[in-house]
């Protein structure tokens, strides 16, 4: 492989790795957000503020 080809594969590997990292970061944040919302709903903080999401006033 020539030098240019090496540089190119390195570049693309870096790009792909960056995309994967960004995707994992997004997925993790979505998971955290969902868990947070679940905890809110579970404790009733969320549902009291938003009655249209389902009234569960225990």
TORLOMI-471659 format. One record per residue (C-alpha): residue in one letter; x, y, z. Coordinates in steps of 0.1 Angstrom, whole numbers, plus 5000, padded with zeros to 4 digits. Each point is the difference from the previous one (the first is absolute). Layout:
['a',[X,Y,Z]],
...
END
This chain:
['x',[5000,5000,5000]],
['x',[5012,5035,4992]],
['x',[5003,5028,5025]],
['x',[4969,5017,4987]],
['x',[4979,4969,5002]],
['x',[5012,4995,5036]],
['x',[4990,5036,5009]],
['x',[4967,4995,4983]],
['x',[4991,4968,5020]],
['x',[5012,5017,5032]],
['x',[4978,5030,4992]],
['x',[4969,4978,4993]],
['x',[5006,4978,5031]],
['x',[5001,5032,5021]],
['x',[4968,5013,4984]],
['x',[4982,4967,5006]],
['x',[5012,4998,5035]],
['x',[4988,5036,5006]],
['x',[4966,4991,4986]],
['x',[4998,4969,5023]],
['x',[5010,5021,5030]],
['x',[4974,5027,4992]],
['x',[4974,4973,4996]],
['x',[5008,4983,5033]],
['x',[5001,5033,5017]],
['x',[4965,5009,4987]],
['x',[4986,4966,5008]],
['x',[5014,5002,5036]],
['x',[4985,5035,5004]],
['x',[4967,4988,4988]],
['x',[5001,4971,5024]],
['x',[5008,5024,5029]],
['x',[4973,5024,4990]],
['x',[4975,4972,4998]],
['x',[5011,4986,5034]],
['x',[4997,5035,5015]],
['x',[4965,5004,4986]],
['x',[4991,4966,5013]],
['x',[5012,5010,5035]],
['x',[4980,5032,4998]],
['x',[4969,4982,4990]],
['x',[5006,4973,5026]],
['x',[5003,5026,5028]],
['x',[4970,5019,4987]],
['x',[5019,5032,4995]],
['x',[4995,4998,4962]],
['x',[4963,4989,5001]],
['x',[4989,5026,5024]],
['x',[5014,5027,4978]],
['x',[4986,4985,4968]],
['x',[4966,4985,5008]],
['x',[4993,4992,4963]],
['x',[5028,4974,5001]],
['x',[4979,4978,5022]],
['x',[4986,5009,5034]],
['x',[5015,4979,5027]],
['x',[4994,5018,5032]],
['x',[5005,4973,5026]],
END
